[in-house]
Amino acid sequence: MNIQLTRRRKWIVAGVVILGTATPSFALFGIGDIVFDPTSYASLVSQLTQMTTQYNMLKNNLVHFSVKQQWQTALTQLEHVNVANQFGETGGFSVALNTNSPSAASTAWGNATVPVNSSTSTYLASQNPNSAGRSQLAMIEASDAASPDCMNAVGAYRAARDTNASAQQSLQSEQLDDDDDTNTEVQQLNLLNASQAQHLQELQAQGVIHACLAQQMAIQNMQQRNAAAQDLNTWGNVQAQHQANPTFNVTSSSTWTTYVP
């Protein structure tokens, strides 16, 4: 009897050990070859949940706006300028300010400005580099270089606006389109890239205009600076002459030829 109880205890202990180390699977309907694994089932449920989430995300990305036209804005085009030319004094101005033509800009500026004649050039040749005459000549030469360049920049900008108007209008139409073909995620990203490219080109074109404005301001500053320096020099000459010559010159027999009013 004791031997049988001992053997029974051994079998019980062995069964407990086997059950403790077994995987969480069990037979269905008493059939041993059909096994249900709760761990695998939980993994499948998690994967299905992730796939459902991804599907809903893709579905939402494909949904497009149906009332995009409410965002549409008007494209403003820069009008062409027509400069009056009564006697030929502004010949080429209209062409220079409306087209990308450096030669037209140079010709137009030359037609509208006073040239430095040969006698003035001969006189200036004998002057010091920083004399009043040479400084005025430097300002004229700087203006003659920058002004036609700026005129051409304005004309090129107008011409580019006219050329780009069709592409800009087409891009906006695609952005506001309600069809499925233009509302996919990839298509919308392409439209964003195209919009950014157009914006960059516009900034670059405006940057040229800003550079021209800076050039013109520098030349204007040069003119104001030279005028102020000339006034100071005149004042200094007057003071020097007052000290070198008598204040009351009525009794002098000589003629005062160095007086600066």
C-alpha positions as CSV (number, residue, x, y, z in Angstrom):
1,M,0.0,0.0,0.0
2,N,2.8,2.4,0.9
3,I,4.6,1.6,-2.4
4,Q,1.5,2.4,-4.4
5,L,1.0,5.8,-2.6
6,T,4.6,6.7,-3.2
7,R,4.3,6.0,-6.9
8,R,1.0,8.0,-7.1
9,R,2.8,11.0,-5.5
10,K,5.5,10.8,-8.0
11,W,3.0,10.9,-10.9
12,I,1.2,13.8,-9.4
13,V,4.5,15.8,-8.9
14,A,5.5,14.9,-12.5
15,G,2.2,16.1,-13.9
16,V,2.4,19.4,-12.0
17,V,5.9,20.0,-13.4
18,I,4.8,19.3,-17.0
19,L,1.8,21.6,-16.6
20,G,4.0,24.4,-15.2
21,T,6.4,24.3,-18.1
22,A,3.9,23.8,-20.9
23,T,3.1,26.6,-23.4
24,P,-0.2,28.4,-23.1
25,S,-1.9,26.2,-25.7
26,F,-4.7,23.7,-25.4
27,A,-6.7,21.4,-27.6
28,L,-10.0,22.4,-29.0
29,F,-13.1,20.1,-28.8
30,G,-10.9,17.3,-27.4
31,I,-8.9,17.0,-30.6
32,G,-5.2,17.0,-29.9
33,D,-3.9,18.2,-33.2
34,I,-5.9,21.5,-33.2
35,V,-4.3,23.9,-30.7
36,F,-5.3,27.4,-29.7
37,D,-2.4,29.8,-28.7
38,P,-3.6,32.9,-26.9
39,T,-0.2,34.6,-27.4
40,S,-0.4,34.3,-31.1
41,Y,-4.0,35.4,-31.2
42,A,-3.1,38.6,-29.2
43,S,-0.3,39.3,-31.7
44,L,-2.6,38.9,-34.7
45,V,-5.1,41.2,-33.1
46,S,-2.4,43.9,-32.6
47,Q,-1.3,43.6,-36.2
48,L,-4.8,43.9,-37.4
49,T,-5.3,47.0,-35.3
50,Q,-2.2,48.6,-36.8
51,M,-3.3,47.8,-40.3
52,T,-6.7,49.3,-39.6
53,T,-5.1,52.5,-38.3
54,Q,-2.8,52.7,-41.4
55,Y,-5.7,52.2,-43.7
56,N,-7.8,54.9,-42.0
57,M,-4.8,57.2,-42.2
58,L,-4.3,56.6,-45.9
59,K,-8.0,57.0,-46.5
60,N,-8.0,60.4,-44.7
61,N,-5.0,61.5,-46.8
62,L,-7.0,60.8,-50.0
63,V,-10.0,62.8,-48.9
64,H,-9.9,66.2,-50.7
65,F,-11.5,69.5,-50.1
66,S,-14.6,70.1,-52.1
67,V,-14.8,73.9,-51.8
68,K,-11.3,75.0,-52.6
69,Q,-12.4,77.9,-54.8
70,Q,-13.0,80.0,-51.6
71,W,-9.2,80.3,-51.3
72,Q,-8.7,81.7,-54.9
73,T,-6.9,85.0,-55.1
74,A,-6.6,87.4,-58.1
75,L,-3.2,87.5,-59.9
76,T,-2.0,91.1,-60.2
77,Q,0.0,91.8,-63.3
78,L,2.4,94.7,-63.6
79,E,1.1,97.1,-66.2
80,H,3.2,98.3,-69.0
81,V,4.5,101.9,-68.7
82,N,4.3,104.3,-71.7
83,V,6.7,107.3,-71.4
84,A,5.9,110.4,-73.3
85,N,8.5,111.2,-76.0
86,Q,7.6,114.6,-77.5
87,F,11.0,115.5,-79.0
88,G,13.0,112.3,-78.7
89,E,14.2,113.2,-75.2
90,T,12.9,109.8,-73.8
91,G,13.6,107.7,-76.8
92,G,13.8,104.0,-75.8
93,F,12.4,104.6,-72.3
94,S,9.2,102.6,-72.9
95,V,11.1,99.7,-74.4
96,A,13.7,99.8,-71.6
97,L,11.1,99.8,-68.8
98,N,8.9,97.0,-70.3
99,T,11.4,94.5,-71.7
100,N,14.7,92.8,-70.8
101,S,17.0,94.9,-73.1
102,P,20.2,96.3,-71.6
103,S,21.0,98.1,-74.9
104,A,17.6,99.9,-74.9
105,A,18.2,100.9,-71.3
106,S,21.6,102.4,-72.0
107,T,20.3,104.2,-75.1
108,A,17.3,105.6,-73.2
109,W,19.5,106.9,-70.4
110,G,21.9,108.6,-72.8
111,N,19.1,110.3,-74.6
112,A,17.6,111.8,-71.4
113,T,20.8,113.0,-69.7
114,V,23.2,116.0,-70.2
115,P,26.6,114.8,-71.4
116,V,29.9,116.2,-70.2
117,N,31.3,118.1,-73.2
118,S,34.9,118.1,-74.3
119,S,35.9,121.5,-72.8
120,T,34.8,120.3,-69.4
121,S,36.7,117.1,-69.8
122,T,39.8,119.1,-70.6
123,Y,39.4,121.3,-67.6
124,L,38.8,118.3,-65.3
125,A,41.9,116.6,-66.5
126,S,44.0,119.2,-64.8
127,Q,42.2,119.0,-61.5
128,N,43.1,117.0,-58.4
129,P,41.4,113.6,-58.0
130,N,39.3,114.8,-55.0
131,S,38.5,118.2,-56.4
132,A,34.9,119.4,-56.6
133,G,34.8,119.0,-60.3
134,R,36.2,115.5,-60.2
135,S,33.8,114.5,-57.4
136,Q,30.9,115.7,-59.5
137,L,32.2,113.7,-62.5
138,A,32.5,110.6,-60.3
139,M,28.9,110.9,-59.3
140,I,27.8,111.3,-62.9
141,E,29.8,108.3,-64.0
142,A,28.4,106.2,-61.2
143,S,24.9,107.2,-62.1
144,D,25.5,106.5,-65.8
145,A,26.5,103.0,-64.8
146,A,23.8,102.2,-62.3
147,S,20.7,103.9,-63.7
148,P,20.6,102.0,-67.0
149,D,21.2,98.8,-65.1
150,C,18.2,99.5,-62.9
151,M,16.0,100.5,-65.8
152,N,16.8,97.1,-67.4
153,A,16.0,95.4,-64.1
154,V,12.6,97.0,-64.0
155,G,11.9,96.0,-67.6
156,A,13.1,92.5,-67.1
157,Y,10.9,92.1,-64.0
158,R,7.9,93.3,-66.0
159,A,8.7,90.9,-68.9
160,A,9.2,88.0,-66.5
161,R,5.8,88.8,-64.8
162,D,4.1,88.5,-68.1
163,T,5.9,85.3,-69.0
164,N,5.2,83.7,-65.6
165,A,1.6,84.7,-65.4
166,S,0.3,81.6,-67.2
167,A,2.4,79.2,-65.1
168,Q,1.2,80.9,-61.9
169,Q,-2.4,80.8,-62.9
170,S,-2.1,77.1,-63.9
171,L,-0.5,76.3,-60.5
172,Q,-3.3,78.0,-58.6
173,S,-5.9,76.2,-60.7
174,E,-4.3,72.9,-59.9
175,Q,-4.2,73.8,-56.2
176,L,-7.9,74.7,-56.2
177,D,-9.0,71.7,-58.3
178,D,-11.4,69.3,-56.7
179,D,-10.7,66.2,-58.8
180,D,-9.3,63.1,-57.2
181,D,-6.3,63.2,-59.5
182,T,-5.0,66.4,-58.1
183,N,-5.9,65.6,-54.5
184,T,-3.7,62.7,-53.7
185,E,-1.0,63.2,-51.1
186,V,1.8,62.9,-53.7
187,Q,0.1,65.4,-56.1
188,Q,-0.4,67.9,-53.3
189,L,3.2,67.6,-52.3
190,N,4.3,68.2,-55.9
191,L,2.1,71.3,-56.0
192,L,3.7,72.6,-52.8
193,N,7.1,72.1,-54.2
194,A,6.1,74.0,-57.4
195,S,4.7,76.8,-55.3
196,Q,7.9,77.1,-53.3
197,A,10.0,77.2,-56.5
198,Q,7.8,80.0,-57.9
199,H,8.1,81.9,-54.6
200,L,11.9,81.5,-54.7
201,Q,12.1,82.9,-58.2
202,E,9.9,85.8,-57.3
203,L,12.2,86.6,-54.3
204,Q,15.3,86.5,-56.5
205,A,13.7,88.9,-59.0
206,Q,12.7,91.3,-56.3
207,G,16.3,91.0,-54.9
208,V,17.6,92.5,-58.1
209,I,15.2,95.4,-57.7
210,H,16.3,95.9,-54.1
211,A,20.0,96.0,-55.2
212,C,19.2,98.7,-57.7
213,L,17.5,100.7,-55.1
214,A,20.6,100.4,-52.9
215,Q,22.8,101.6,-55.8
216,Q,20.6,104.6,-56.4
217,M,20.6,105.5,-52.7
218,A,24.4,105.3,-52.7
219,I,24.6,107.8,-55.6
220,Q,22.1,110.1,-54.0
221,N,24.1,110.0,-50.8
222,M,27.2,110.8,-52.8
223,Q,25.5,113.9,-54.3
224,Q,24.3,115.1,-50.9
225,R,27.7,114.5,-49.3
226,N,29.5,116.4,-52.1
227,A,27.1,119.3,-51.8
228,A,27.7,119.4,-48.0
229,A,31.5,119.3,-48.5
230,Q,31.3,122.0,-51.1
231,D,29.4,124.3,-48.7
232,L,32.0,123.7,-46.0
233,N,34.9,124.4,-48.4
234,T,33.2,127.6,-49.5
235,W,32.7,128.7,-45.9
236,G,36.4,127.9,-45.1
237,N,37.6,129.9,-48.1
238,V,35.5,132.9,-47.1
239,Q,36.9,132.8,-43.6
240,A,40.5,132.6,-44.9
241,Q,39.9,135.6,-47.3
242,H,38.4,137.7,-44.5
243,Q,41.5,137.2,-42.4
244,A,43.9,137.8,-45.3
245,N,42.1,141.0,-46.6
246,P,40.8,144.1,-44.8
247,T,37.2,144.0,-43.9
248,F,36.6,147.5,-45.3
249,N,38.2,147.7,-48.7
250,V,36.9,151.1,-49.8
251,T,40.3,152.9,-49.2
252,S,42.4,150.3,-51.0
253,S,43.7,151.1,-54.4
254,S,44.0,147.5,-55.4
255,T,41.2,145.3,-56.8
256,W,40.1,142.4,-54.6
257,T,39.9,139.5,-57.0
258,T,39.9,136.5,-54.6
259,Y,36.7,137.3,-52.9
260,V,34.1,134.4,-52.8
261,P,30.6,135.7,-52.1
